């Protein structure tokens, strides 16, 4: 057996991994995401994924869900 290394994800680790945003960046320079999912009555998971993408630092998120069924 081999030993596994445990890595704690901390704000400091994230700052080391991710490049800082440029002050002059425009919409879309820091990422564009398209989320496709859900159904005619269930839109929760795609909406949560949209919020997660925005919180992660993506500039622009498009969401595609089916039209609500009557």
PyMOL Python script that loads the backbone (N, CA, C, O; Angstrom):
from pymol import cmd

cmd.read_pdbstr("""\
ATOM      1  N   UNK A   1       0.828  -1.188   0.000  1.00  0.00           N
ATOM      2  CA  UNK A   1       0.000   0.000   0.000  1.00  0.00           C
ATOM      3  C   UNK A   1       0.867   1.244   0.000  1.00  0.00           C
ATOM      4  O   UNK A   1       1.982   1.235   0.522  1.00  0.00           O
ATOM      5  N   UNK A   2       0.364   2.294  -0.575  1.00  0.00           N
ATOM      6  CA  UNK A   2       1.075   3.564  -0.551  1.00  0.00           C
ATOM      7  C   UNK A   2       0.269   4.577   0.261  1.00  0.00           C
ATOM      8  O   UNK A   2      -0.955   4.489   0.362  1.00  0.00           O
ATOM      9  N   UNK A   3       0.974   5.520   0.824  1.00  0.00           N
ATOM     10  CA  UNK A   3       0.306   6.532   1.634  1.00  0.00           C
ATOM     11  C   UNK A   3      -0.269   7.614   0.734  1.00  0.00           C
ATOM     12  O   UNK A   3       0.345   8.004  -0.259  1.00  0.00           O
ATOM     13  N   UNK A   4      -1.447   8.090   1.090  1.00  0.00           N
ATOM     14  CA  UNK A   4      -2.074   9.168   0.343  1.00  0.00           C
ATOM     15  C   UNK A   4      -1.790  10.492   1.030  1.00  0.00           C
ATOM     16  O   UNK A   4      -1.795  10.587   2.257  1.00  0.00           O
ATOM     17  N   UNK A   5      -1.545  11.497   0.233  1.00  0.00           N
ATOM     18  CA  UNK A   5      -1.294  12.820   0.769  1.00  0.00           C
ATOM     19  C   UNK A   5      -2.626  13.554   0.930  1.00  0.00           C
ATOM     20  O   UNK A   5      -3.448  13.570   0.014  1.00  0.00           O
ATOM     21  N   UNK A   6      -2.831  14.152   2.085  1.00  0.00           N
ATOM     22  CA  UNK A   6      -4.050  14.906   2.348  1.00  0.00           C
ATOM     23  C   UNK A   6      -3.747  16.381   2.165  1.00  0.00           C
ATOM     24  O   UNK A   6      -2.807  16.910   2.758  1.00  0.00           O
ATOM     25  N   UNK A   7      -4.547  17.042   1.340  1.00  0.00           N
ATOM     26  CA  UNK A   7      -4.370  18.468   1.072  1.00  0.00           C
ATOM     27  C   UNK A   7      -5.606  19.206   1.550  1.00  0.00           C
ATOM     28  O   UNK A   7      -6.727  18.870   1.169  1.00  0.00           O
ATOM     29  N   UNK A   8      -5.399  20.205   2.380  1.00  0.00           N
ATOM     30  CA  UNK A   8      -6.511  21.045   2.839  1.00  0.00           C
ATOM     31  C   UNK A   8      -6.682  22.210   1.884  1.00  0.00           C
ATOM     32  O   UNK A   8      -5.719  22.906   1.561  1.00  0.00           O
ATOM     33  N   UNK A   9      -7.905  22.419   1.434  1.00  0.00           N
ATOM     34  CA  UNK A   9      -8.188  23.536   0.539  1.00  0.00           C
ATOM     35  C   UNK A   9      -8.483  24.759   1.402  1.00  0.00           C
ATOM     36  O   UNK A   9      -9.502  24.822   2.090  1.00  0.00           O
ATOM     37  N   UNK A  10      -7.583  25.713   1.353  1.00  0.00           N
ATOM     38  CA  UNK A  10      -7.694  26.935   2.142  1.00  0.00           C
ATOM     39  C   UNK A  10      -7.715  28.131   1.201  1.00  0.00           C
ATOM     40  O   UNK A  10      -7.339  28.005   0.036  1.00  0.00           O
ATOM     41  N   UNK A  11      -8.145  29.283   1.686  1.00  0.00           N
ATOM     42  CA  UNK A  11      -8.094  30.483   0.840  1.00  0.00           C
ATOM     43  C   UNK A  11      -6.675  30.771   0.325  1.00  0.00           C
ATOM     44  O   UNK A  11      -6.502  31.241  -0.800  1.00  0.00           O
ATOM     45  N   UNK A  12      -5.682  30.489   1.143  1.00  0.00           N
ATOM     46  CA  UNK A  12      -4.300  30.722   0.728  1.00  0.00           C
ATOM     47  C   UNK A  12      -3.908  29.815  -0.440  1.00  0.00           C
ATOM     48  O   UNK A  12      -3.234  30.253  -1.373  1.00  0.00           O
ATOM     49  N   UNK A  13      -4.333  28.546  -0.385  1.00  0.00           N
ATOM     50  CA  UNK A  13      -4.042  27.611  -1.471  1.00  0.00           C
ATOM     51  C   UNK A  13      -4.713  28.073  -2.763  1.00  0.00           C
ATOM     52  O   UNK A  13      -4.107  28.032  -3.833  1.00  0.00           O
ATOM     53  N   UNK A  14      -5.948  28.506  -2.657  1.00  0.00           N
ATOM     54  CA  UNK A  14      -6.676  28.990  -3.841  1.00  0.00           C
ATOM     55  C   UNK A  14      -5.957  30.193  -4.444  1.00  0.00           C
ATOM     56  O   UNK A  14      -5.832  30.282  -5.665  1.00  0.00           O
ATOM     57  N   UNK A  15      -5.485  31.116  -3.616  1.00  0.00           N
ATOM     58  CA  UNK A  15      -4.776  32.297  -4.119  1.00  0.00           C
ATOM     59  C   UNK A  15      -3.481  31.900  -4.819  1.00  0.00           C
ATOM     60  O   UNK A  15      -3.079  32.553  -5.781  1.00  0.00           O
ATOM     61  N   UNK A  16      -2.824  30.845  -4.354  1.00  0.00           N
ATOM     62  CA  UNK A  16      -1.610  30.365  -5.019  1.00  0.00           C
ATOM     63  C   UNK A  16      -1.913  29.775  -6.390  1.00  0.00           C
ATOM     64  O   UNK A  16      -1.130  29.935  -7.327  1.00  0.00           O
ATOM     65  N   UNK A  17      -3.053  29.091  -6.508  1.00  0.00           N
ATOM     66  CA  UNK A  17      -3.394  28.379  -7.744  1.00  0.00           C
ATOM     67  C   UNK A  17      -3.959  29.320  -8.802  1.00  0.00           C
ATOM     68  O   UNK A  17      -3.574  29.245  -9.969  1.00  0.00           O
ATOM     69  N   UNK A  18      -4.865  30.200  -8.404  1.00  0.00           N
ATOM     70  CA  UNK A  18      -5.549  31.065  -9.358  1.00  0.00           C
ATOM     71  C   UNK A  18      -4.786  32.358  -9.590  1.00  0.00           C
ATOM     72  O   UNK A  18      -4.257  32.966  -8.659  1.00  0.00           O
ATOM     73  N   UNK A  19      -4.741  32.760 -10.839  1.00  0.00           N
ATOM     74  CA  UNK A  19      -4.123  34.045 -11.167  1.00  0.00           C
ATOM     75  C   UNK A  19      -5.077  35.170 -10.752  1.00  0.00           C
ATOM     76  O   UNK A  19      -6.293  35.010 -10.858  1.00  0.00           O
ATOM     77  N   UNK A  20      -4.551  36.294 -10.288  1.00  0.00           N
ATOM     78  CA  UNK A  20      -5.434  37.395  -9.893  1.00  0.00           C
ATOM     79  C   UNK A  20      -6.150  37.989 -11.108  1.00  0.00           C
ATOM     80  O   UNK A  20      -5.639  37.952 -12.228  1.00  0.00           O
ATOM     81  N   UNK A  21      -7.329  38.531 -10.868  1.00  0.00           N
ATOM     82  CA  UNK A  21      -8.076  39.174 -11.947  1.00  0.00           C
ATOM     83  C   UNK A  21      -7.393  40.472 -12.343  1.00  0.00           C
ATOM     84  O   UNK A  21      -6.847  41.184 -11.500  1.00  0.00           O
ATOM     85  N   UNK A  22      -7.432  40.767 -13.617  1.00  0.00           N
ATOM     86  CA  UNK A  22      -6.900  42.033 -14.093  1.00  0.00           C
ATOM     87  C   UNK A  22      -7.920  43.135 -13.834  1.00  0.00           C
ATOM     88  O   UNK A  22      -9.121  42.933 -14.012  1.00  0.00           O
ATOM     89  N   UNK A  23      -7.447  44.277 -13.421  1.00  0.00           N
ATOM     90  CA  UNK A  23      -8.339  45.405 -13.128  1.00  0.00           C
ATOM     91  C   UNK A  23      -9.092  45.830 -14.384  1.00  0.00           C
ATOM     92  O   UNK A  23     -10.250  46.240 -14.304  1.00  0.00           O
ATOM     93  N   UNK A  24      -8.447  45.735 -15.533  1.00  0.00           N
ATOM     94  CA  UNK A  24      -9.053  46.177 -16.791  1.00  0.00           C
ATOM     95  C   UNK A  24      -9.829  45.071 -17.498  1.00  0.00           C
ATOM     96  O   UNK A  24     -10.190  45.240 -18.663  1.00  0.00           O
ATOM     97  N   UNK A  25     -10.100  43.942 -16.834  1.00  0.00           N
ATOM     98  CA  UNK A  25     -10.809  42.852 -17.508  1.00  0.00           C
ATOM     99  C   UNK A  25     -12.257  43.235 -17.793  1.00  0.00           C
ATOM    100  O   UNK A  25     -12.882  44.003 -17.061  1.00  0.00           O
ATOM    101  N   UNK A  26     -12.765  42.669 -18.888  1.00  0.00           N
ATOM    102  CA  UNK A  26     -14.145  42.928 -19.305  1.00  0.00           C
ATOM    103  C   UNK A  26     -14.988  41.668 -19.091  1.00  0.00           C
ATOM    104  O   UNK A  26     -14.471  40.588 -18.807  1.00  0.00           O
ATOM    105  N   UNK A  27     -16.287  41.845 -19.236  1.00  0.00           N
ATOM    106  CA  UNK A  27     -17.197  40.714 -19.062  1.00  0.00           C
ATOM    107  C   UNK A  27     -16.818  39.580 -20.008  1.00  0.00           C
ATOM    108  O   UNK A  27     -16.706  39.780 -21.217  1.00  0.00           O
ATOM    109  N   UNK A  28     -16.623  38.407 -19.455  1.00  0.00           N
ATOM    110  CA  UNK A  28     -16.268  37.239 -20.249  1.00  0.00           C
ATOM    111  C   UNK A  28     -14.787  36.915 -20.211  1.00  0.00           C
ATOM    112  O   UNK A  28     -14.401  35.793 -20.539  1.00  0.00           O
ATOM    113  N   UNK A  29     -13.937  37.873 -19.817  1.00  0.00           N
ATOM    114  CA  UNK A  29     -12.496  37.609 -19.758  1.00  0.00           C
ATOM    115  C   UNK A  29     -12.145  36.578 -18.688  1.00  0.00           C
ATOM    116  O   UNK A  29     -11.128  35.893 -18.796  1.00  0.00           O
ATOM    117  N   UNK A  30     -12.979  36.465 -17.660  1.00  0.00           N
ATOM    118  CA  UNK A  30     -12.697  35.541 -16.561  1.00  0.00           C
ATOM    119  C   UNK A  30     -13.591  34.306 -16.604  1.00  0.00           C
ATOM    120  O   UNK A  30     -13.810  33.645 -15.589  1.00  0.00           O
ATOM    121  N   UNK A  31     -14.095  34.011 -17.778  1.00  0.00           N
ATOM    122  CA  UNK A  31     -14.845  32.775 -17.944  1.00  0.00           C
ATOM    123  C   UNK A  31     -16.297  32.984 -18.348  1.00  0.00           C
ATOM    124  O   UNK A  31     -16.967  33.914 -17.898  1.00  0.00           O
ATOM    125  N   UNK A  32     -16.758  32.089 -19.209  1.00  0.00           N
ATOM    126  CA  UNK A  32     -18.152  32.048 -19.647  1.00  0.00           C
ATOM    127  C   UNK A  32     -18.604  30.603 -19.501  1.00  0.00           C
ATOM    128  O   UNK A  32     -17.903  29.685 -19.926  1.00  0.00           O
ATOM    129  N   UNK A  33     -19.778  30.397 -18.897  1.00  0.00           N
ATOM    130  CA  UNK A  33     -20.283  29.047 -18.646  1.00  0.00           C
ATOM    131  C   UNK A  33     -21.694  28.917 -19.214  1.00  0.00           C
ATOM    132  O   UNK A  33     -22.498  29.844 -19.116  1.00  0.00           O
ATOM    133  N   UNK A  34     -21.986  27.767 -19.803  1.00  0.00           N
ATOM    134  CA  UNK A  34     -23.342  27.419 -20.220  1.00  0.00           C
ATOM    135  C   UNK A  34     -23.760  26.223 -19.388  1.00  0.00           C
ATOM    136  O   UNK A  34     -23.078  25.198 -19.373  1.00  0.00           O
ATOM    137  N   UNK A  35     -24.882  26.352 -18.696  1.00  0.00           N
ATOM    138  CA  UNK A  35     -25.425  25.259 -17.888  1.00  0.00           C
ATOM    139  C   UNK A  35     -26.713  24.799 -18.543  1.00  0.00           C
ATOM    140  O   UNK A  35     -27.637  25.589 -18.741  1.00  0.00           O
ATOM    141  N   UNK A  36     -26.772  23.517 -18.879  1.00  0.00           N
ATOM    142  CA  UNK A  36     -27.952  22.923 -19.505  1.00  0.00           C
ATOM    143  C   UNK A  36     -28.459  21.839 -18.578  1.00  0.00           C
ATOM    144  O   UNK A  36     -27.699  20.954 -18.185  1.00  0.00           O
ATOM    145  N   UNK A  37     -29.737  21.895 -18.221  1.00  0.00           N
ATOM    146  CA  UNK A  37     -30.257  20.865 -17.332  1.00  0.00           C
ATOM    147  C   UNK A  37     -31.690  21.109 -16.950  1.00  0.00           C
ATOM    148  O   UNK A  37     -32.370  21.967 -17.513  1.00  0.00           O
ATOM    149  N   UNK A  38     -32.138  20.337 -15.980  1.00  0.00           N
ATOM    150  CA  UNK A  38     -33.491  20.479 -15.480  1.00  0.00           C
ATOM    151  C   UNK A  38     -34.512  19.759 -16.337  1.00  0.00           C
ATOM    152  O   UNK A  38     -34.181  18.998 -17.247  1.00  0.00           O
ATOM    153  N   UNK A  39     -35.764  20.029 -16.012  1.00  0.00           N
ATOM    154  CA  UNK A  39     -36.879  19.464 -16.767  1.00  0.00           C
ATOM    155  C   UNK A  39     -38.007  20.487 -16.744  1.00  0.00           C
ATOM    156  O   UNK A  39     -37.837  21.599 -16.244  1.00  0.00           O
ATOM    157  N   UNK A  40     -39.139  20.113 -17.278  1.00  0.00           N
ATOM    158  CA  UNK A  40     -40.271  21.026 -17.320  1.00  0.00           C
ATOM    159  C   UNK A  40     -40.760  21.458 -15.945  1.00  0.00           C
ATOM    160  O   UNK A  40     -41.370  22.520 -15.813  1.00  0.00           O
ATOM    161  N   UNK A  41     -40.501  20.652 -14.919  1.00  0.00           N
ATOM    162  CA  UNK A  41     -40.963  21.014 -13.578  1.00  0.00           C
ATOM    163  C   UNK A  41     -39.827  21.172 -12.567  1.00  0.00           C
ATOM    164  O   UNK A  41     -40.044  21.700 -11.476  1.00  0.00           O
ATOM    165  N   UNK A  42     -38.619  20.722 -12.916  1.00  0.00           N
ATOM    166  CA  UNK A  42     -37.505  20.811 -11.971  1.00  0.00           C
ATOM    167  C   UNK A  42     -36.393  21.687 -12.544  1.00  0.00           C
ATOM    168  O   UNK A  42     -35.755  21.328 -13.533  1.00  0.00           O
ATOM    169  N   UNK A  43     -36.168  22.838 -11.911  1.00  0.00           N
ATOM    170  CA  UNK A  43     -35.115  23.756 -12.349  1.00  0.00           C
ATOM    171  C   UNK A  43     -34.078  24.007 -11.255  1.00  0.00           C
ATOM    172  O   UNK A  43     -33.144  24.781 -11.467  1.00  0.00           O
ATOM    173  N   UNK A  44     -34.219  23.378 -10.106  1.00  0.00           N
ATOM    174  CA  UNK A  44     -33.375  23.678  -8.946  1.00  0.00           C
ATOM    175  C   UNK A  44     -31.895  23.428  -9.153  1.00  0.00           C
ATOM    176  O   UNK A  44     -31.079  24.299  -8.850  1.00  0.00           O
ATOM    177  N   UNK A  45     -31.526  22.258  -9.662  1.00  0.00           N
ATOM    178  CA  UNK A  45     -30.108  21.919  -9.815  1.00  0.00           C
ATOM    179  C   UNK A  45     -29.397  22.871 -10.780  1.00  0.00           C
ATOM    180  O   UNK A  45     -28.300  23.335 -10.468  1.00  0.00           O
ATOM    181  N   UNK A  46     -29.985  23.178 -11.940  1.00  0.00           N
ATOM    182  CA  UNK A  46     -29.310  24.137 -12.823  1.00  0.00           C
ATOM    183  C   UNK A  46     -29.194  25.535 -12.191  1.00  0.00           C
ATOM    184  O   UNK A  46     -28.201  26.229 -12.407  1.00  0.00           O
ATOM    185  N   UNK A  47     -30.188  25.942 -11.425  1.00  0.00           N
ATOM    186  CA  UNK A  47     -30.107  27.240 -10.767  1.00  0.00           C
ATOM    187  C   UNK A  47     -29.000  27.262  -9.720  1.00  0.00           C
ATOM    188  O   UNK A  47     -28.262  28.242  -9.625  1.00  0.00           O
ATOM    189  N   UNK A  48     -28.875  26.206  -8.941  1.00  0.00           N
ATOM    190  CA  UNK A  48     -27.794  26.126  -7.956  1.00  0.00           C
ATOM    191  C   UNK A  48     -26.432  26.088  -8.643  1.00  0.00           C
ATOM    192  O   UNK A  48     -25.474  26.689  -8.156  1.00  0.00           O
ATOM    193  N   UNK A  49     -26.342  25.394  -9.757  1.00  0.00           N
ATOM    194  CA  UNK A  49     -25.088  25.351 -10.512  1.00  0.00           C
ATOM    195  C   UNK A  49     -24.726  26.730 -11.046  1.00  0.00           C
ATOM    196  O   UNK A  49     -23.552  27.098 -11.088  1.00  0.00           O
ATOM    197  N   UNK A  50     -25.734  27.490 -11.454  1.00  0.00           N
ATOM    198  CA  UNK A  50     -25.514  28.855 -11.932  1.00  0.00           C
ATOM    199  C   UNK A  50     -24.944  29.725 -10.822  1.00  0.00           C
ATOM    200  O   UNK A  50     -23.980  30.459 -11.035  1.00  0.00           O
ATOM    201  N   UNK A  51     -25.540  29.643  -9.640  1.00  0.00           N
ATOM    202  CA  UNK A  51     -25.047  30.426  -8.507  1.00  0.00           C
ATOM    203  C   UNK A  51     -23.623  30.020  -8.131  1.00  0.00           C
ATOM    204  O   UNK A  51     -22.796  30.872  -7.805  1.00  0.00           O
ATOM    205  N   UNK A  52     -23.341  28.727  -8.179  1.00  0.00           N
ATOM    206  CA  UNK A  52     -21.994  28.247  -7.856  1.00  0.00           C
ATOM    207  C   UNK A  52     -20.977  28.773  -8.865  1.00  0.00           C
ATOM    208  O   UNK A  52     -19.873  29.168  -8.489  1.00  0.00           O
ATOM    209  N   UNK A  53     -21.345  28.779 -10.141  1.00  0.00           N
ATOM    210  CA  UNK A  53     -20.428  29.291 -11.164  1.00  0.00           C
ATOM    211  C   UNK A  53     -20.138  30.773 -10.933  1.00  0.00           C
ATOM    212  O   UNK A  53     -18.990  31.203 -11.044  1.00  0.00           O
ATOM    213  N   UNK A  54     -21.156  31.543 -10.617  1.00  0.00           N
ATOM    214  CA  UNK A  54     -20.959  32.969 -10.354  1.00  0.00           C
ATOM    215  C   UNK A  54     -20.087  33.188  -9.124  1.00  0.00           C
ATOM    216  O   UNK A  54     -19.212  34.054  -9.129  1.00  0.00           O
ATOM    217  N   UNK A  55     -20.318  32.416  -8.081  1.00  0.00           N
ATOM    218  CA  UNK A  55     -19.528  32.553  -6.853  1.00  0.00           C
ATOM    219  C   UNK A  55     -18.073  32.139  -7.068  1.00  0.00           C
ATOM    220  O   UNK A  55     -17.184  32.607  -6.356  1.00  0.00           O
ATOM    221  N   UNK A  56     -17.829  31.269  -8.039  1.00  0.00           N
ATOM    222  CA  UNK A  56     -16.460  30.819  -8.293  1.00  0.00           C
ATOM    223  C   UNK A  56     -15.640  31.863  -9.040  1.00  0.00           C
ATOM    224  O   UNK A  56     -14.419  31.738  -9.142  1.00  0.00           O
ATOM    225  N   UNK A  57     -16.303  32.888  -9.561  1.00  0.00           N
ATOM    226  CA  UNK A  57     -15.575  33.962 -10.227  1.00  0.00           C
ATOM    227  C   UNK A  57     -15.807  34.077 -11.713  1.00  0.00           C
ATOM    228  O   UNK A  57     -15.201  34.926 -12.367  1.00  0.00           O
ATOM    229  N   UNK A  58     -16.663  33.250 -12.260  1.00  0.00           N
ATOM    230  CA  UNK A  58     -16.980  33.340 -13.684  1.00  0.00           C
ATOM    231  C   UNK A  58     -17.745  34.646 -13.932  1.00  0.00           C
ATOM    232  O   UNK A  58     -18.590  35.041 -13.129  1.00  0.00           O
ATOM    233  N   UNK A  59     -17.442  35.298 -15.038  1.00  0.00           N
ATOM    234  CA  UNK A  59     -18.086  36.576 -15.337  1.00  0.00           C
ATOM    235  C   UNK A  59     -19.501  36.445 -15.889  1.00  0.00           C
ATOM    236  O   UNK A  59     -20.382  37.240 -15.562  1.00  0.00           O
ATOM    237  N   UNK A  60     -19.706  35.443 -16.720  1.00  0.00           N
ATOM    238  CA  UNK A  60     -20.956  35.365 -17.463  1.00  0.00           C
ATOM    239  C   UNK A  60     -21.457  33.922 -17.462  1.00  0.00           C
ATOM    240  O   UNK A  60     -20.720  33.003 -17.821  1.00  0.00           O
ATOM    241  N   UNK A  61     -22.716  33.727 -17.055  1.00  0.00           N
ATOM    242  CA  UNK A  61     -23.297  32.389 -17.014  1.00  0.00           C
ATOM    243  C   UNK A  61     -24.608  32.394 -17.786  1.00  0.00           C
ATOM    244  O   UNK A  61     -25.490  33.215 -17.533  1.00  0.00           O
ATOM    245  N   UNK A  62     -24.723  31.473 -18.725  1.00  0.00           N
ATOM    246  CA  UNK A  62     -25.970  31.250 -19.448  1.00  0.00           C
ATOM    247  C   UNK A  62     -26.590  29.973 -18.883  1.00  0.00           C
ATOM    248  O   UNK A  62     -25.883  29.014 -18.574  1.00  0.00           O
ATOM    249  N   UNK A  63     -27.907  29.969 -18.753  1.00  0.00           N
ATOM    250  CA  UNK A  63     -28.595  28.783 -18.253  1.00  0.00           C
ATOM    251  C   UNK A  63     -29.691  28.411 -19.257  1.00  0.00           C
ATOM    252  O   UNK A  63     -30.455  29.266 -19.704  1.00  0.00           O
ATOM    253  N   UNK A  64     -29.752  27.132 -19.599  1.00  0.00           N
ATOM    254  CA  UNK A  64     -30.762  26.639 -20.537  1.00  0.00           C
ATOM    255  C   UNK A  64     -31.562  25.548 -19.838  1.00  0.00           C
ATOM    256  O   UNK A  64     -31.034  24.480 -19.528  1.00  0.00           O
ATOM    257  N   UNK A  65     -32.838  25.824 -19.592  1.00  0.00           N
ATOM    258  CA  UNK A  65     -33.742  24.847 -18.991  1.00  0.00           C
ATOM    259  C   UNK A  65     -34.986  24.757 -19.865  1.00  0.00           C
ATOM    260  O   UNK A  65     -35.325  25.724 -20.548  1.00  0.00           O
ATOM    261  N   UNK A  66     -35.666  23.627 -19.859  1.00  0.00           N
ATOM    262  CA  UNK A  66     -36.892  23.505 -20.650  1.00  0.00           C
ATOM    263  C   UNK A  66     -37.965  24.472 -20.174  1.00  0.00           C
ATOM    264  O   UNK A  66     -37.979  24.889 -19.016  1.00  0.00           O
ATOM    265  N   UNK A  67     -38.852  24.816 -21.078  1.00  0.00           N
ATOM    266  CA  UNK A  67     -39.968  25.690 -20.745  1.00  0.00           C
ATOM    267  C   UNK A  67     -40.859  24.995 -19.710  1.00  0.00           C
ATOM    268  O   UNK A  67     -41.062  23.782 -19.759  1.00  0.00           O
ATOM    269  N   UNK A  68     -41.374  25.779 -18.791  1.00  0.00           N
ATOM    270  CA  UNK A  68     -42.227  25.221 -17.749  1.00  0.00           C
ATOM    271  C   UNK A  68     -43.503  24.634 -18.347  1.00  0.00           C
ATOM    272  O   UNK A  68     -44.128  25.235 -19.221  1.00  0.00           O
ATOM    273  N   UNK A  69     -43.883  23.444 -17.860  1.00  0.00           N
ATOM    274  CA  UNK A  69     -45.083  22.789 -18.353  1.00  0.00           C
ATOM    275  C   UNK A  69     -46.281  23.314 -17.566  1.00  0.00           C
ATOM    276  O   UNK A  69     -46.184  23.516 -16.356  1.00  0.00           O
ATOM    277  N   UNK A  70     -47.391  23.532 -18.230  1.00  0.00           N
ATOM    278  CA  UNK A  70     -48.598  24.056 -17.562  1.00  0.00           C
ATOM    279  C   UNK A  70     -49.367  22.966 -16.876  1.00  0.00           C
ATOM    280  O   UNK A  70     -50.404  23.231 -16.268  1.00  0.00           O
TER     281      UNK A  70
END
""", "prot")
cmd.dss("prot")
cmd.show_as("cartoon", "prot")
cmd.util.cbc("prot")
cmd.orient("prot")
